Amino acid sequence: MHRRDFIRVVGGGAILAATASCAPAGADPRAAWVNPGAAETDIRRKALSFAILAPNPHNMQPWIVDLSVADEITLYIDHTRLLPVTDPFNRQIVIGCGAFLELLVMALADQGRTAMAEVFPDGEPQPLLDRRPLFRVRIAGAATARDPLFAQTLQRRTNREPFTDRAIPATAVAALDASVPAGPAVLTIETAPARVAVLRDLVYRGAVIEAHTPAAHRESVERTFIGARDVATHPWGVSLDNPMMTALNAAGVLTKAKMETPGTTAYDEALKFLKTGADTAQGFVWIVTADDSRASQIAAGRAYVRSNLAAAAQGLAMQPWSQGLQEYATQKPVYDALHKDLAPGGGRIQMLSRIGYPKAPLRPAPRRGLAAQLRKA
Ligand SMILES: Cc1cc2nc3c(=O)[nH]c(=O)nc-3n(C[C@H](O)[C@H](O)[C@H](O)COP(=O)(O)O)c2cc1C
């Protein structure tokens, strides 16, 4: 195996690109993306079949849904699916729940139902999530307006590939701006080359720090599955299962142990891949909230998925780049620099993503499927 065969490894976020199609052995880990909810008769389950396609940190899909009360959907957290090192206060996990809620509300609207959402109905858990629900949605009978962004749900991706050098036009910037209604989560998109250059550097610094922080790096590697068979049995986490990755894994070149070990090709190429990703960003999108309450984190997740859908509608792709926003000690220099630059008036940057035009279509990320996430009676 030559080093040039390895050009798709991503460390830090511990991601490899997976663009080529490949039929894994056993169940299709991407089945949830094909006609979601088509076989469901309960409108709640039908809507939830879209909500589980929400972007969420490390694709942990930490969702437990309770349907025991008629016309209600209550979301709890699966405490076995958290990210204790890179998300020590469960902030990012809650953001993913906000994205889930937004898709759920949109999917219900698509079925002509109004959803009344109450977040943290039994109070906000701080500093860590506990057994209380994250939100409760009550379904009202009245018809409501459909959201045009919902049509992008199956096209939306997190794209870790290098982007093309095509600049982002003002019309696309305006579409992203318009995708987030006025509220607690404020979205900004930056495409000016000089500013983008500063942010490329900062996000890459965050990724390098993560790669050199063993506990954080290990958390990502542990949640990475390599090869078609491994991904088919683990339809969550980060999946490296295109034919090249599967072959490299079978040859013993790309393994979790090597991804964790500085000096191996897997580790070094991961950093190069991250550098290319950062350097091909044509813009950055960030979301700031005035405080870091749980309600603000939910609002940030709702805003994030809306911007991600709006980007898809414009033919653009996004990738969150979260390392520098994380709370563990070694990130402090990048965390402080990002906040000084992007939130000079105060507030918490909840999401920061690169944006650009994709080079090629991507397969969707695996999903566990709704049945695995329904609370057993
Ligand atoms: C709060 C949050 C933080 C994320 N941070 C990163 C990140 O740092 N790097 C990255 O590549 N993806 C990041 N993602 C994207 C997830 O990894 C992605 O949503 C998940 O793997 C599922 O893939 P999908 O969005 O294509 O469905 C983040 C998503 C959320 C909601």
The ligand as a Tripos MOL2 file, in Angstrom:
@<TRIPOS>MOLECULE
LIG
   31    33     1     0     0
SMALL
NO_CHARGES

@<TRIPOS>ATOM
      1 C1        -23.1790   19.4820   17.5320 C.3       1 LIG1
      2 C2        -22.5490   18.8190   16.3300 C.ar      1 LIG1
      3 C3        -21.1730   18.8290   16.2030 C.ar      1 LIG1
      4 C4        -20.5650   18.2260   15.0780 C.ar      1 LIG1
      5 N1        -19.1950   18.2960   14.9380 N.ar      1 LIG1
      6 C5        -18.5930   17.7480   13.8450 C.ar      1 LIG1
      7 C6        -17.1960   17.8630   13.6280 C.ar      1 LIG1
      8 O1        -16.4680   18.4470   14.4210 O.2       1 LIG1
      9 N2        -16.6540   17.3010   12.5150 N.ar      1 LIG1
     10 C7        -17.4290   16.6560   11.5960 C.ar      1 LIG1
     11 O2        -16.8980   16.1710   10.6050 O.2       1 LIG1
     12 N3        -18.7750   16.5370   11.7730 N.ar      1 LIG1
     13 C8        -19.3620   17.0680   12.8630 C.ar      1 LIG1
     14 N4        -20.7190   16.9790   13.0290 N.ar      1 LIG1
     15 C9        -21.5250   16.2720   12.0280 C.3       1 LIG1
     16 C10       -21.8570   14.8580   12.4910 C.3       1 LIG1
     17 O3        -20.6800   14.0860   12.5810 O.3       1 LIG1
     18 C11       -22.8590   14.2500   11.5050 C.3       1 LIG1
     19 O4        -24.0680   14.9690   11.6130 O.3       1 LIG1
     20 C12       -23.1130   12.7850   11.7610 C.3       1 LIG1
     21 O5        -21.9490   12.0220   11.5220 O.3       1 LIG1
     22 C13       -24.2240   12.2460   10.8770 C.3       1 LIG1
     23 O6        -23.9310   12.5060    9.5130 O.3       1 LIG1
     24 P1        -24.9250   13.3350    8.5890 P.3       1 LIG1
     25 O7        -24.9750   14.7410    9.0960 O.co2     1 LIG1
     26 O8        -24.2950   13.2450    7.2100 O.co2     1 LIG1
     27 O9        -26.2750   12.6790    8.6310 O.co2     1 LIG1
     28 C14       -21.3620   17.5820   14.1090 C.ar      1 LIG1
     29 C15       -22.7610   17.6000   14.2450 C.ar      1 LIG1
     30 C16       -23.3570   18.2160   15.3360 C.ar      1 LIG1
     31 C17       -24.8580   18.2520   15.4470 C.3       1 LIG1
@<TRIPOS>BOND
     1     1     2 1
     2     2     3 ar
     3     2    30 ar
     4     3     4 ar
     5     4     5 ar
     6     4    28 ar
     7     5     6 ar
     8     6     7 ar
     9     6    13 1
    10     7     8 2
    11     7     9 ar
    12     9    10 ar
    13    10    11 2
    14    10    12 ar
    15    12    13 ar
    16    13    14 ar
    17    14    15 1
    18    14    28 ar
    19    15    16 1
    20    16    17 1
    21    16    18 1
    22    18    19 1
    23    18    20 1
    24    20    21 1
    25    20    22 1
    26    22    23 1
    27    23    24 1
    28    24    25 2
    29    24    26 1
    30    24    27 1
    31    28    29 ar
    32    29    30 ar
    33    30    31 1
@<TRIPOS>SUBSTRUCTURE
     1 LIG1         1 GROUP 0 **** ****
